[in-house]
Amino acid sequence: MLHGLPAFLESFAASMVLFGAFLALYTLVLPMKEWHLIRQGNTAAAVLVGGAMIGFSLPLAEAVRQSAGFSDMVIWSGVALLVQLLAFGGMRLARRDAAAAIEQGDMAEAVFLAAASVALGVINAACLS
């Protein structure tokens, strides 16, 4: 009855490690201390990070769904991670004043960047299929 449980646990654990790696790398490339801002109640920072989390989760889920095996899933998830980080880097270059706006709680900037992260995640996921 639970013959697929070991494969599920393996994929889920790897996905959580990759998700954690994404968050760690994402927060390293951000020019602000978003966890500190979130703890202070900065909703804009929370929206920005939340959009990035969703934006990475979409291709991560697709990599898990489409992969032929564990190593295949890890490789494609890693590719999705790099693509999402590079896409964020590109958005950051285009919106140079975004960090200051987020620190000041600018929700328009946060929603725009979060939506861009999700949109890029959808495209990233579609390209993995």
C-alpha positions as CSV (number, residue, x, y, z in Angstrom):
1,M,0.0,0.0,0.0
2,L,2.8,2.5,0.8
3,H,5.3,1.1,-1.7
4,G,5.9,4.6,-3.1
5,L,6.6,6.1,0.3
6,P,10.5,5.9,0.1
7,A,10.5,7.6,-3.3
8,F,8.2,10.3,-2.0
9,L,10.3,10.9,1.1
10,E,13.5,11.1,-1.0
11,S,12.0,13.6,-3.5
12,F,10.3,15.7,-0.8
13,A,13.5,15.8,1.3
14,A,15.6,16.8,-1.7
15,S,13.0,19.4,-2.7
16,M,13.1,20.9,0.8
17,V,16.9,21.1,0.7
18,L,16.8,22.8,-2.8
19,F,14.1,25.2,-1.6
20,G,16.2,26.1,1.4
21,A,19.3,26.5,-0.9
22,F,17.2,28.8,-3.1
23,L,16.1,31.0,-0.2
24,A,19.7,31.1,1.2
25,L,21.1,32.1,-2.2
26,Y,18.2,34.5,-3.0
27,T,18.7,36.3,0.3
28,L,22.5,36.5,-0.4
29,V,21.9,38.3,-3.7
30,L,19.4,40.8,-2.3
31,P,21.0,44.0,-1.3
32,M,18.9,44.3,1.8
33,K,18.3,42.3,5.0
34,E,14.8,41.1,4.1
35,W,14.4,38.7,7.1
36,H,15.1,41.6,9.4
37,L,12.7,43.8,7.4
38,I,10.0,41.1,7.6
39,R,10.5,40.7,11.4
40,Q,10.0,44.5,11.6
41,G,6.7,44.2,9.9
42,N,7.7,45.3,6.4
43,T,5.0,43.9,4.3
44,A,6.7,44.9,1.0
45,A,9.7,42.7,1.9
46,A,7.4,39.8,2.8
47,V,5.6,40.1,-0.5
48,L,8.9,40.2,-2.4
49,V,10.3,37.1,-0.7
50,G,6.9,35.3,-1.0
51,G,6.8,36.0,-4.7
52,A,10.3,34.5,-5.1
53,M,9.3,31.5,-3.1
54,I,6.3,30.8,-5.3
55,G,8.4,31.6,-8.4
56,F,10.9,28.9,-7.5
57,S,8.4,26.4,-6.2
58,L,6.7,26.2,-9.6
59,P,9.7,25.0,-11.6
60,L,10.8,22.9,-8.6
61,A,7.5,21.1,-8.6
62,E,7.7,20.6,-12.4
63,A,11.2,19.2,-12.1
64,V,9.9,16.7,-9.5
65,R,6.9,15.8,-11.6
66,Q,8.8,15.4,-14.9
67,S,12.0,13.7,-13.7
68,A,12.8,10.1,-14.7
69,G,14.6,9.5,-11.4
70,F,16.2,11.1,-8.3
71,S,19.4,12.4,-9.9
72,D,17.4,13.8,-12.8
73,M,15.1,15.6,-10.4
74,V,18.0,17.1,-8.5
75,I,19.8,18.2,-11.7
76,W,16.7,19.9,-13.2
77,S,15.8,21.5,-9.9
78,G,19.3,22.9,-9.7
79,V,18.8,24.3,-13.3
80,A,15.5,25.8,-12.2
81,L,17.3,27.4,-9.2
82,L,20.0,28.9,-11.3
83,V,17.5,30.2,-13.9
84,Q,15.3,31.8,-11.2
85,L,18.3,33.5,-9.5
86,L,19.6,34.8,-12.9
87,A,16.2,36.1,-13.8
88,F,16.0,37.9,-10.4
89,G,19.5,39.4,-11.1
90,G,18.2,40.7,-14.4
91,M,15.2,42.3,-12.8
92,R,17.4,43.8,-10.2
93,L,19.5,45.4,-12.9
94,A,16.4,46.8,-14.5
95,R,15.0,48.1,-11.2
96,R,18.1,49.5,-9.5
97,D,16.1,51.5,-7.0
98,A,14.0,48.5,-5.9
99,A,16.0,47.7,-2.7
100,A,15.4,51.2,-1.3
101,A,11.8,51.1,-2.3
102,I,11.3,47.8,-0.6
103,E,13.1,49.0,2.6
104,Q,10.7,52.0,2.6
105,G,7.7,49.6,2.3
106,D,6.8,50.4,-1.3
107,M,4.1,47.9,-2.0
108,A,3.8,48.8,-5.7
109,E,7.5,47.8,-6.2
110,A,7.1,44.7,-4.1
111,V,4.0,43.5,-6.0
112,F,5.7,44.2,-9.3
113,L,8.8,42.2,-8.4
114,A,6.8,39.4,-6.8
115,A,4.6,39.1,-9.9
116,A,7.7,39.1,-12.1
117,S,9.2,36.3,-10.0
118,V,6.0,34.2,-10.3
119,A,5.7,34.9,-14.1
120,L,9.3,33.9,-14.6
121,G,8.7,30.8,-12.5
122,V,5.7,29.8,-14.7
123,I,7.8,30.2,-17.8
124,N,10.7,28.4,-16.2
125,A,8.4,25.5,-15.2
126,A,6.9,25.3,-18.7
127,C,10.3,25.1,-20.3
128,L,11.1,22.1,-18.0
129,S,8.3,20.0,-19.4
